Amino acid sequence: MFNSCAIKARGDPGLPYCRECGAKIIYDRNTRSYVCPGCGLIYTPQDLIIETRKDVEMGVAEEKKKRKYAEYLEWWASSKK
């Protein structure tokens, strides 16, 4: 599932990699946000939660599509016997 997974440090959900350039994002305590050292993009914890939800929803949609396709193939194969 692209470059996303949960950040283990501090228990915060989110992305360990920047969505724009792919560099690891780092938590900045002063600004209480995640900063990409590669492109300078700043992620708030809320941004990371939203991105994680989008990834989960996209994964659910993909699984649903695969399941529907598999059911169709099963139906098609059984009707041709």
Residue pairs with C-beta under 8 A, 6 or more apart in sequence:
1 55
1 58
1 59
2 55
3 15
3 17
3 19
3 22
4 15
4 17
4 51
4 52
4 55
5 15
5 16
6 13
6 14
6 52
7 13
7 14
7 15
7 16
7 27
7 48
9 27
10 27
12 27
12 45
12 48
13 48
13 49
13 52
14 25
14 34
14 43
14 45
14 48
14 49
14 51
14 52
15 25
15 43
15 48
15 51
15 52
16 24
16 25
17 23
17 24
17 25
18 24
18 25
18 36
18 38
18 39
18 41
19 41
19 51
20 36
20 39
20 41
21 36
21 38
21 39
21 41
22 38
23 36
23 37
23 38
23 39
24 37
25 34
25 35
25 36
25 43
26 34
26 35
26 36
26 37
27 33
27 34
28 34
28 35
31 42
32 44
32 45
33 42
33 43
33 44
33 45
34 42
34 43
34 44
34 45
34 48
35 41
35 42
35 43
36 42
36 43
43 51
